[in-house]
């Protein structure tokens, strides 16, 4: 995967926390720590978006659709 170099501004307290993680060998560098933090945040935002979309579904309607589809396919399934 290609990478891009960027410049960011952070509160000094956050930089200190990142530096502690690096000096504790939890992360090899500031860049890696920040990259993983951003990736984690983006992943959590995607999961929340998925949860919001799933919350819009009507469970009874989805169950009925599932059962209707299963009823049509069951006869075509091979016997085991």
Residue, then its C-alpha position, 0 to 999 in steps of 0.5 A: x500500500x502506498x503512503x502519503x506524507x502529511x503534516x498535522x497539528x496536535x495538542x502537546x498533551x496528545x503528542x506526549x501520550x503518543x511519545x510515551x507509547x513509542x518509548x514504551x515500544x508499543x508503537x515503532x514510531x509516531x507515524x505508526x501510532x497515529x496511522x493506527x489511531x486514525x484507521x481504528x477511528x474510521x473503522x468504528x465510524x463505518x461500524x456505527x454507520x452500518x448499525x444505523x442502517x440496520x436499525x432502519x430495517x423492520x425485523x418482522x418484514x425481514x423475517x417474512x421476506x426470509x421465510x418467503x424466500x426459504x419456502x421457495x428454495x427448500x424444494x430445490x435443495x438436495x436431500x442428504 
